Amino acid sequence: MKLVFIEGPGKEESIKKYLGSEYRIFPTKGHVRDLPAKRFAIDIDNNFEPTYEIIPDKKALVENMKKLAEKADAIYLASDPDREGEAIAWHIATILGLDKNAPVRTAFNEISKKAVNESIQNPKPINLDLVNAQQGRRVLDRIMGYKLSPLLSKKIRGKLSAGRVQSVTLKLVVDREKAIQAFVPVEYWTISADLNKNKQKFKADLVQFEDKKCEIHNEEEAQNVLKAIENAEYKVASVKRQIKPSKPPAPYITSSLQQDALSKLKMQLSAFTRCAQSLYEGVNIEGEGKTALVTYIRTDSTRVSKDAQFMARDYIIDKYGKEYAPNGFNEFASKKSAQDAHEAIRPINLKLTPESLKGKIEDQYLKLYTLIFNRFVASQMSWAQYDSLSVDIVANNYKFRSSGRALVFDGWTKVVKPADEEKNGINIPDLTEGDIVEKEKLNSEQKFTKPPVRFTTSSLTDEMEKQGIGRPSTFAATIMTLFNRAYIKTEKNALVPTELGIQVTDYLEEYFKTAMDIKFTADMEKQLDEVETGEVKWQEIVKDFYTDFSKQLDYASTQSGVTLPKSEPVPSEFKCDKCGAMMVYRDGKFGKFLACSNFPECKNTRNIKEAQNNITDTGICPKCGGVVSAKYSKRGKLFFGCDNYPKCDFISWELPLTEKCPQCGFNLNKKYNAKGVATIVCSNKGCTYVKD
């Protein structure tokens, strides 16, 4: 028996299908060993040596791993192909006592028969430089999180947290909000001319005065300009016409895919993460079983393999014609900070077109796959060609400009619409240098500069990438943490810092300027990249950081805390189920909750989601036969638990029913979505029975 350890159980079926019966696939479900949750576990005085331990709820799994390893003829460590995956492989090797220099490491950039078998046949030693880069990151995060979070809880309020990337990301949102609040509009004016040549009308905008940019600050200046050109001769100074090529966009990397999924598909972060991972691990295709559709989804490289480029060329020629396939292959430059460990995100098999998968996979999977499929195909197509025309017209030393472009060959835009598509169109008459055009009307318009716009989840992700904060694979988790900590909220799809988020940021900026410096955080990412290439030891990076950080920590500990303003209760539409008075919304350490307005005479409180959903259904406990009813965690998450707790500890995300499934005979469950809408599903996970 050959034993293959993988991370997620989602790809177990797909890999097993390609490797055959002589291989046993064992998912570890992520990390099995880590820094302990309840103690610091970093020996500062011993060169920041970390102490790892088996994660408590993974102890039984680890024992099973050891037993299987003893019987195995060969062991392969196939955790995900990134720094964290390399570290997981290293931890497993340590637990099992494997030689870390032995060729035991294998990784799947895509879950296809060819890629999986090639990787298994060519294992390598664990890359200790990658492991060390991850160790450095983990130790830095532990130091900041473990030292700062208790300080925040003491100085501001309980249950707060801080983090190396998390806090700087919050700073971006807070700084943007402060810039908006401090913004003072500045008046300016624009002037344009409605022109005519041979009865063909067109418009031109004032751009220059005496070869300098024309800036008009108020109405008086605008009127002076209008007077100066009212009776002037309007003469064509230059006509520039050329064919301009337009290069296709690069195939997706993690951050760009996430941004488009959020902005174009309106996906939530959690939904995007789930869908992308499933497309990589494998989704159930009707009639074909579980099949992986895309390459590894955590990448910052735009590189594409030659095999994939030839596959794309064949597909493009067959579907669109030879003129849509370039003579050479399109190449795209990755950012200097890119690790370039993997290809860009692309389909594994172009024969599995989005059209062929309609009705065979979940709708969300199909939408995201279509995005990836079309972007990859477009990236390998011929450049689009535009007929571009720009005309400059002068009137008394004032220069007007009219421009436009027309698509003459669609190329890659046949598959993916360009972002500036609305700019297409040439509505300018056939002009030559020296022509005199008729001025029909001058237009002036007062405008004011606009404040910076609030971040959306998509634009914040883009900003994190531009600033070099964190890694693409961590962007979604970082932003979700800010929501979970009630540091940010959404208003009209924009991200807004809460009062708590602003207080936390102000406090950290006052006492921990280095850790809150965006450039410093970005530079630290570059240093971790140098650990990965073997140029620097991770301990040196941690030591440099800790020297200043510890001094700042000692000083902050001696200073007074922050007094948060007490929020006023907000009336709600719910009545107290104990005294009948109306309830109000209040802020608590776990977020908003409902409290009786008759406090302190009545101290009743309710969870907001519980009040909104009002789920009163009950079921029968499969463990003790007692009543199972709806419960809510402190953070508002719905679950079902036995009313005989603590004697019976049964809990479930679904309400168990006594009715039997008409397909397989198992008991049915009632499953609620976030809005409290229920669906009847079978408790047998292998059964497909569903009823609204």
C-alpha positions in Angstrom: 0.0 0.0 0.0 1.3 3.5 -1.0 0.1 6.2 1.3 -0.6 9.8 0.1 -1.3 12.5 2.6 -3.3 15.5 1.2 -4.8 18.5 2.9 -8.5 18.8 2.0 -10.9 15.9 1.7 -12.5 17.6 -1.2 -9.9 16.3 -3.7 -9.6 12.8 -2.2 -12.1 11.3 -4.7 -10.5 13.0 -7.7 -6.9 11.9 -6.8 -8.0 8.4 -5.9 -9.7 8.1 -9.3 -6.3 8.9 -11.1 -3.9 6.9 -8.9 -5.8 3.6 -8.5 -6.4 1.1 -5.8 -2.8 0.6 -4.7 -2.8 4.1 -3.3 -4.4 5.1 0.0 -5.4 8.8 0.0 -5.5 10.3 3.5 -6.7 13.9 4.0 -5.3 15.6 7.1 -7.9 18.4 6.9 -5.2 21.1 7.1 -2.6 21.5 9.8 -2.0 18.6 12.3 0.7 20.4 14.3 1.0 24.1 15.2 1.8 26.5 17.9 -0.4 25.8 20.9 -3.5 28.1 21.1 -3.3 28.9 24.8 0.4 29.8 25.4 3.0 31.9 23.6 5.3 29.0 22.7 8.1 31.2 21.3 11.4 31.1 23.2 12.5 34.7 22.7 15.9 34.0 24.5 16.6 30.9 22.4 16.7 32.5 19.0 12.9 32.6 18.8 12.6 28.9 18.8 8.9 27.8 18.4 7.4 25.0 20.3 4.9 23.0 18.2 2.3 20.5 19.4 -0.3 18.3 17.8 -3.6 20.2 17.5 -5.9 18.7 20.2 -8.7 17.7 18.0 -6.3 16.1 15.5 -4.7 13.6 18.0 -6.9 10.7 17.0 -6.3 11.5 13.3 -2.5 11.6 13.9 -2.6 8.2 15.7 -4.4 6.8 12.6 -1.7 8.4 10.4 1.1 6.7 12.3 -0.6 3.3 12.1 -1.1 3.6 8.4 2.5 4.9 7.9 3.9 1.8 9.6 2.2 -0.5 7.0 2.9 1.7 4.0 5.4 0.7 1.3 5.9 4.3 0.3 4.8 7.6 1.7 4.1 10.8 -0.2 3.4 14.2 1.3 1.0 15.9 -1.1 -0.2 18.9 0.8 -1.0 22.1 -1.2 1.8 23.5 -3.4 2.6 26.6 -1.4 4.6 27.7 1.7 1.9 26.6 4.1 1.6 23.3 2.3 5.3 22.8 2.5 5.2 23.5 6.2 2.4 21.0 6.7 4.4 18.4 4.9 7.4 19.2 7.2 5.2 18.8 10.3 3.9 15.4 9.0 7.4 14.2 8.3 8.5 15.2 11.8 5.6 13.4 13.4 6.1 10.3 11.4 9.9 10.4 11.8 10.6 10.6 8.0 13.9 11.7 6.6 13.3 15.2 5.5 16.0 14.9 2.8 14.3 11.9 1.3 12.2 12.4 -1.8 8.7 12.3 -0.1 7.3 15.6 -1.2 4.9 15.8 -4.1 2.4 18.4 -5.0 -0.5 18.8 -7.5 -0.7 22.1 -9.4 -3.7 20.7 -11.0 -5.8 17.6 -10.3 -5.6 15.9 -13.6 -4.6 12.3 -14.5 -1.4 13.5 -16.2 -0.3 16.0 -13.5 -1.1 13.7 -10.5 0.7 10.7 -11.9 3.7 12.8 -13.1 4.0 14.4 -9.6 3.8 11.0 -7.8 6.5 9.5 -10.1 8.8 12.5 -9.4 8.8 13.2 -5.7 11.4 15.7 -4.2 12.8 16.4 -0.8 10.9 18.9 1.4 12.0 22.4 0.5 13.2 23.7 3.9 13.6 27.2 2.6 9.9 27.3 1.9 9.3 25.8 5.4 11.4 28.5 7.0 9.7 31.3 5.2 6.4 30.0 6.6 7.9 29.6 10.1 9.1 33.2 10.0 5.7 34.4 9.0 4.0 32.2 11.7 6.4 33.4 14.5 6.0 37.1 13.5 2.2 36.7 13.5 2.2 34.9 16.9 4.4 37.6 18.4 2.2 40.5 17.2 -1.1 38.7 17.8 -0.2 37.2 21.2 1.4 40.4 22.6 -1.0 43.0 21.1 -4.4 41.4 21.5 -4.3 41.2 25.3 -3.0 44.8 25.4 -5.9 46.0 23.3 -8.4 44.1 25.5 -6.9 45.7 28.5 -6.6 49.3 27.2 -9.7 49.5 25.1 -12.2 46.7 25.8 -12.3 42.9 26.1 -12.2 40.4 23.3 -10.1 42.5 20.8 -7.4 41.3 18.5 -4.6 42.6 16.4 -2.4 41.1 13.7 0.6 41.9 11.5 -1.5 42.0 8.3 -4.9 42.5 9.8 -4.2 45.8 11.6 -2.5 47.4 8.6 -5.4 46.4 6.4 -7.7 48.0 8.9 -5.5 51.1 8.8 -6.2 51.3 5.0 -9.9 51.5 5.6 -9.6 53.9 8.5 -7.2 56.2 6.7 -9.6 56.3 3.7 -12.5 57.2 5.9 -10.5 60.0 7.6 -9.5 61.3 4.2 -13.2 61.4 3.2 -14.2 63.2 6.4 -11.4 65.8 6.0 -12.0 66.4 2.3 -12.8 69.9 1.2 -14.2 70.2 -2.3 -12.3 72.4 -4.7 -14.2 74.3 -7.5 -13.1 74.0 -11.1 -14.6 74.6 -14.5 -14.6 72.7 -17.8 -15.1 74.2 -21.2 -16.1 72.4 -24.4 -17.0 73.5 -27.9 -19.8 72.2 -30.2 -18.1 72.3 -33.7 -19.3 71.7 -37.2 -17.5 70.7 -40.5 -19.6 70.2 -43.6 -22.8 69.8 -41.5 -21.2 67.0 -39.4 -21.3 68.0 -35.7 -18.7 66.9 -33.2 -17.5 68.0 -29.8 -14.0 69.0 -28.5 -12.8 69.7 -25.0 -10.5 72.6 -23.9 -7.2 71.0 -22.8 -4.4 73.6 -23.1 -3.5 77.3 -23.1 -0.1 78.3 -24.7 1.0 74.6 -24.4 0.2 74.3 -20.7 -2.6 72.5 -19.1 -5.6 74.8 -18.9 -6.9 75.0 -15.3 -10.0 77.1 -14.6 -10.7 77.6 -10.9 -13.9 79.8 -10.8 -16.7 81.4 -12.8 -14.8 84.6 -13.4 -11.8 82.7 -15.0 -14.3 80.7 -17.1 -16.0 83.8 -18.4 -12.6 85.4 -19.3 -11.7 82.3 -21.4 -15.1 82.3 -23.1 -14.7 85.9 -24.1 -11.2 85.2 -25.4 -12.4 82.5 -27.8 -16.0 83.6 -28.5 -15.2 85.2 -31.9 -11.9 83.3 -32.5 -11.2 81.2 -35.6 -11.2 77.5 -34.9 -8.4 75.9 -37.0 -7.3 72.2 -37.1 -3.7 72.1 -35.8 -3.1 68.4 -36.1 -4.8 65.1 -37.1 -3.3 61.9 -35.8 -4.8 58.7 -37.1 -3.2 55.3 -36.3 -4.0 51.7 -35.8 -3.5 50.9 -32.1 -3.2 47.3 -30.9 -4.7 46.2 -27.6 -3.0 43.4 -25.7 -5.3 40.9 -24.0 -5.5 40.7 -20.2 -3.3 38.3 -18.4 -4.9 35.1 -17.1 -6.1 35.3 -13.5 -4.0 35.2 -10.4 -5.6 34.8 -7.0 -6.1 38.5 -6.3 -7.4 39.5 -9.8 -9.8 36.5 -9.8 -11.1 37.5 -6.3 -11.6 41.1 -7.4 -13.6 40.1 -10.5 -15.7 37.5 -8.6 -16.6 40.2 -6.1 -17.3 43.0 -8.6 -18.7 41.1 -11.6 -20.4 38.1 -10.0 -21.3 39.9 -6.7 -19.9 36.9 -4.8 -19.3 37.2 -1.1 -15.8 36.5 0.1 -16.8 33.2 1.8 -18.6 32.0 -1.3 -15.7 32.9 -3.6 -13.3 31.0 -1.3 -15.5 27.9 -1.3 -16.2 27.9 -5.0 -12.6 28.5 -6.0 -11.3 25.7 -3.8 -14.0 23.3 -5.1 -13.1 24.0 -8.7 -9.5 23.1 -7.9 -10.3 20.1 -5.7 -13.1 18.8 -7.9 -16.8 19.2 -8.3 -19.5 16.7 -9.0 -20.3 16.7 -12.7 -23.5 14.9 -13.6 -22.6 11.6 -15.4 -18.8 12.0 -14.8 -18.4 12.1 -11.0 -16.0 14.4 -9.2 -13.7 16.2 -11.5 -11.2 19.1 -10.9 -11.7 21.9 -13.4 -9.0 24.5 -12.7 -5.3 24.7 -11.7 -4.2 25.7 -8.2 -6.1 28.8 -7.1 -3.4 30.4 -4.8 -0.9 31.9 -7.1 0.6 35.3 -7.9 2.1 34.3 -11.2 0.8 35.0 -14.7 3.0 32.3 -16.2 1.3 29.6 -18.3 2.8 26.2 -19.4 3.6 25.5 -23.0 1.2 22.5 -23.0 -1.6 24.9 -21.9 -0.7 27.4 -24.6 -0.8 24.8 -27.3 -4.1 23.5 -25.9 -5.5 27.1 -26.0 -4.2 27.6 -29.6 -6.0 24.5 -30.9 -9.2 25.5 -29.1 -9.1 29.1 -30.5 -8.4 28.1 -34.1 -11.1 25.5 -34.0 -13.7 27.8 -32.5 -12.8 31.2 -33.8 -10.5 30.7 -36.8 -6.8 31.1 -37.4 -6.8 34.9 -37.4 -7.7 34.8 -33.7 -4.5 32.8 -32.8 -1.3 34.9 -32.6 1.8 33.8 -34.4 3.7 33.5 -31.1 2.4 32.9 -27.6 1.3 35.9 -25.5 3.5 36.2 -22.4 2.7 38.4 -19.3 5.1 39.8 -16.8 4.4 39.0 -13.1 5.0 41.5 -10.4 8.5 41.6 -8.9 7.2 40.3 -5.6 5.5 37.3 -7.3 6.8 33.9 -6.0 6.1 32.4 -9.5 5.8 28.9 -7.9 2.7 28.0 -10.0 1.0 28.8 -13.2 -1.8 31.3 -13.5 -5.3 30.1 -12.7 -6.6 28.4 -15.8 -8.9 25.5 -16.9 -7.3 22.1 -16.9 -9.2 20.9 -19.9 -10.7 23.3 -22.6 -13.0 20.5 -23.8 -15.0 21.1 -20.6 -16.5 24.3 -21.8 -18.9 26.3 -19.7 -21.6 25.5 -22.2 -21.0 21.8 -21.8 -21.3 22.1 -18.0 -24.6 23.9 -17.9 -27.1 22.1 -15.7 -24.3 19.6 -14.6 -22.7 21.7 -11.8 -23.9 24.2 -9.3 -24.7 27.6 -10.7 -22.1 29.4 -8.6 -19.4 27.0 -9.7 -20.4 27.5 -13.3 -20.3 31.3 -13.1 -16.8 31.3 -11.5 -15.5 28.7 -13.9 -16.9 30.7 -16.9 -14.9 33.7 -15.7 -11.7 31.7 -15.4 -12.3 29.9 -18.7 -13.0 33.0 -20.8 -10.1 35.0 -19.3 -7.6 32.2 -20.0 -8.8 31.8 -23.6 -8.8 35.6 -24.2 -5.3 35.8 -22.8 -4.0 33.5 -25.6 -5.8 35.2 -28.4 -4.7 37.8 -31.0 -4.5 41.4 -30.0 -7.5 43.6 -30.8 -6.9 46.4 -33.3 -8.4 49.9 -33.0 -8.6 52.7 -35.5 -7.6 55.7 -33.3 -8.2 59.3 -34.3 -7.1 62.4 -32.3 -7.7 66.0 -33.6 -6.3 69.2 -32.0 -8.1 72.5 -32.8 -6.7 75.9 -31.8 -8.5 79.2 -31.1 -6.5 82.2 -29.9 -3.7 80.0 -28.3 -6.4 77.8 -26.6 -6.2 74.2 -27.7 -9.3 71.9 -28.0 -9.1 68.2 -28.5 -11.5 65.6 -29.9 -10.7 61.9 -30.0 -12.2 58.5 -30.5 -11.5 55.0 -31.6 -13.2 52.3 -33.6 -12.7 48.6 -33.4 -11.4 47.2 -36.7 -10.5 43.7 -35.4 -12.0 42.3 -32.3 -9.4 39.7 -31.4 -9.5 38.8 -27.7 -12.5 41.2 -27.1 -14.6 38.5 -28.9 -14.4 36.5 -25.6 -13.9 39.1 -22.8 -15.3 42.7 -23.0 -12.7 45.4 -22.3 -13.2 47.6 -19.3 -13.3 50.7 -21.5 -15.6 49.4 -24.1 -18.0 52.4 -23.8 -15.2 54.7 -25.1 -15.4 53.1 -28.5 -16.7 55.2 -31.5 -15.4 57.9 -33.8 -17.8 60.7 -34.3 -15.4 63.1 -35.9 -15.6 64.3 -39.6 -12.8 63.7 -42.1 -10.5 66.6 -41.2 -7.0 67.6 -42.4 -4.5 70.0 -40.9 -5.3 73.6 -41.6 -9.1 73.1 -42.0 -11.3 75.8 -40.5 -14.3 74.4 -38.5 -17.4 76.3 -37.5 -18.0 77.0 -33.8 -21.7 76.5 -33.0 -21.7 76.8 -29.2 -19.3 77.1 -26.2 -20.2 75.2 -23.1 -19.0 75.8 -19.6 -19.7 73.7 -16.5 -18.9 74.2 -12.8 -17.6 71.1 -11.1 -16.1 70.2 -7.7 -13.4 67.7 -6.9 -14.8 64.6 -5.3 -13.6 62.9 -2.1 -11.8 59.6 -2.2 -14.3 56.7 -2.5 -14.7 54.2 0.2 -13.2 50.8 -0.4 -15.3 47.9 -1.5 -14.2 44.4 -0.7 -12.9 44.2 -4.3 -11.0 47.5 -4.3 -9.5 46.8 -0.8 -8.2 43.5 -2.1 -6.7 45.4 -5.0 -5.1 48.0 -2.7 -3.6 45.2 -0.5 -2.0 43.7 -3.5 -0.7 47.1 -4.7 0.8 47.9 -1.3 2.3 44.4 -0.9 0.4 43.6 2.3 0.0 39.9 3.0 -0.3 37.3 0.3 -3.2 36.7 -2.2 -4.2 33.6 -0.4 -4.7 35.5 2.8 -6.6 38.6 1.5 -10.1 37.1 1.9 -9.4 35.7 5.4 -7.9 39.0 6.6 -11.0 41.0 5.5 -13.4 38.5 7.0 -11.5 38.8 10.3 -12.1 42.6 10.3 -15.8 41.9 9.9 -15.9 39.3 12.6 -14.1 41.6 15.0 -16.6 44.3 14.3 -13.8 46.6 13.1 -15.5 47.3 9.7 -19.1 47.1 8.4 -20.7 47.6 5.0 -22.9 50.6 3.9 -24.3 50.4 0.4 -21.7 47.8 -0.5 -18.8 50.0 0.7 -16.5 49.2 3.7 -16.8 51.6 6.6 -14.7 51.4 9.8 -16.7 51.2 13.0 -16.0 53.5 15.9 -14.2 50.5 17.5 -12.1 50.0 14.4 -11.0 53.7 14.4 -10.2 53.5 18.1 -8.1 50.4 17.7 -6.2 51.9 14.7 -5.6 55.2 16.5 -4.3 53.4 19.5 -2.0 51.1 17.6 -0.7 54.0 15.5 0.1 56.0 18.6 2.2 53.3 20.3 3.2 50.9 17.5 4.2 53.1 14.6 6.6 50.6 13.0 4.1 47.7 13.0 1.4 49.9 11.6 3.6 51.3 8.8 2.4 50.0 5.5 5.8 50.2 3.8 7.4 48.3 6.7 4.8 45.5 6.4 5.3 45.3 2.7 9.1 45.2 3.2 8.7 42.4 5.6 6.9 40.4 2.9 9.9 40.9 0.7 12.3 39.7 3.4 10.2 36.6 3.8 10.6 36.0 0.1 14.4 36.2 0.7 14.1 33.5 3.3 12.3 31.4 0.7 15.3 31.8 -1.7 17.8 31.0 1.1 19.3 34.5 1.2 18.2 35.3 4.8 17.5 33.3 8.0 14.0 33.8 9.3 15.3 34.3 12.9 17.2 37.5 11.7 14.0 39.0 10.4 12.1 38.3 13.6 15.0 39.6 15.8 15.1 42.9 13.9 11.4 43.3 14.3 11.2 42.3 17.9 14.0 44.7 19.1 11.8 47.8 18.5 8.5 46.1 19.0 9.3 45.0 22.6 10.3 48.5 23.5 7.1 49.9 22.1 5.2 47.2 23.9 6.8 48.0 27.3 6.0 51.7 26.9 2.4 51.2 25.8 1.8 48.9 28.8 2.5 51.8 31.2 0.1 54.2 29.5 -3.5 54.8 30.2 -6.2 53.1 28.2 -8.9 54.4 25.8 -12.4 55.4 26.9 -14.9 54.4 24.2 -18.0 56.6 23.9 -21.1 54.7 25.1 -23.5 54.1 22.2 -27.2 55.0 22.6 -29.8 52.2 22.3 -31.7 52.1 19.0 -35.4 51.2 19.1 -36.3 47.8 17.4 -39.5 46.3 16.0 -39.4 43.4 18.5 -41.4 43.0 21.7 -39.9 41.5 24.9 -41.2 38.0 25.3 -41.0 38.4 29.1 -42.6 41.7 29.9 -44.1 42.9 26.7 -42.0 46.1 26.4 -40.3 47.0 23.1 -36.7 45.9 22.8 -33.8 48.0 21.7 -30.5 47.3 19.9 -27.4 47.6 22.0 -23.7 47.1 21.4 -21.9 44.3 23.2 -18.5 42.7 23.1 -19.8 40.2 20.6 -21.6 42.8 18.5 -25.2 44.1 18.5 -27.9 42.4 20.5 -31.5 43.0 21.6 -32.2 44.1 25.1 -35.4 45.0 26.9 -36.1 48.8 27.0 -37.5 48.2 30.5 -34.0 47.5 31.9 -33.0 47.3 34.8 -36.5 46.1 35.8 -36.4 43.5 33.0 -33.0 42.1 32.0 -34.1 40.0 29.1 -31.9 39.9 26.0 -32.2 38.2 22.7 -30.0 37.3 19.7 -30.9 39.5 16.7 -30.9 36.6 14.2 -33.0 34.5 16.6 -35.6 37.3 16.7 -35.5 37.9 13.0 -35.8 34.2 12.0 -38.1 33.2 14.8 -37.4 29.5 14.3 -39.6 27.6 16.6 -39.5 24.1 15.0 -38.2 21.3 17.2 -36.9 17.8 16.4 -36.1 14.6 18.2 -32.6 14.1 19.5 -31.0 11.0 17.8 -28.8 10.4 20.9 -31.1 10.6 23.9 -34.6 11.0 22.4 -35.0 14.5 23.9 -36.2 17.7 22.2 -33.8 19.4 19.8 -34.4 23.2 19.3 -32.8 26.2 17.6 -29.9 27.8 19.4 -27.6 30.7 18.6 -24.0 31.2 19.4 -22.7 34.4 20.9 -21.7 35.5 17.4 -25.3 34.9 16.1 -24.7 31.6 14.2 -27.7 29.2 14.1 -27.3 25.6 15.3 -29.5 23.0 16.8 -28.9 21.4 20.2 -30.5 19.0 22.6 -32.5 20.6 25.4 -31.1 18.0 27.8 -27.7 19.7 27.7 -25.3 19.2 29.5 -26.5 15.6 30.0 -26.7 15.2 26.3 -24.2 17.1 24.1 -25.9 16.6 20.7 -25.5 19.6 18.3 -26.0 19.9 14.5 -26.2 22.6 11.8 -29.4 20.8 10.7 -32.6 20.0 12.6 -33.2 16.2 12.8 -36.7 15.1 11.8 -38.5 11.8 12.3 -39.7 11.6 8.7 -37.9 9.1 6.4 -36.3 9.9 3.1 -38.4 8.5 0.2 -35.3 7.7 -1.8 -33.0 5.8 0.7 -35.0 5.5 4.0 -32.6 7.6 6.2 -34.0 10.3 8.5 -34.6 13.7 7.0 -33.2 17.0 8.3 -34.3 20.6 8.0 -31.6 22.9 6.8 -31.9 26.7 7.2 -30.0 29.3 5.1 -28.8 32.7 6.4 -32.2 34.3 5.8 -34.0 31.6 7.8 -35.5 29.8 4.8 -35.7 26.1 5.2 -35.0 23.1 2.9 -35.6 19.4 3.6 -32.5 17.3 3.0 -31.5 13.7 3.6 -29.2 13.0 6.6 -27.4 10.5 4.3 -24.8 12.6 2.7 -24.6 10.3 -0.3 -28.3 10.8 -1.1 -29.4 13.7 -3.4 -33.0 14.1 -2.0 -33.9 17.8 -1.5 -37.3 19.4 -0.9 -38.1 23.1 -0.5 
